[in-house]
């Protein structure tokens, strides 16, 4: 099995949305809460492929897209923020999310102007273990007082470079 990290522009519009929809299919409330954001994210990247290819990629296993990750560089040099980061359901638990995240960190570190990488997630997801496994440190836990309380407390992580 060959794992590769490919440019988003190689794929058709809708792939980012499709992968997010699959990755969060374990709880229908995720789709209800975040679907519009996922659609807008997919549309933005496919409307701006030069940004998509520079600040994100799709993880591919044996020529099948299985996940993606992106990051927002607009706050450089203070920090870069990890954005959407997902692995399709049938590929979870095999270390692909860890490898995808490690590749993104490697690419971000190539930019010598970045002081730290931040990421926000929530306690409802498996993501906290993934972020901690590559060196992120929890810096803040905030209670979730939103209408999407099902998703758990907000967790803010950072990695000093």
Buried (B, 14 or more C-beta within 10 A) or exposed (E): EEBEBBEBEEBEEEBBBBBBBBBBEEEEBBEEBBBEEBBEBBBEBBEEBEBBBBBBBBBBBEEEBBBBBBBBBEEEEEBBBBBBBBBBBEBBEBBBBBBBBBBBBEBBEEEEEBEBBBBBBBEBBEBBEBBEEBEBEEEEEEEBEEEBEBBBBBBBBBBEB
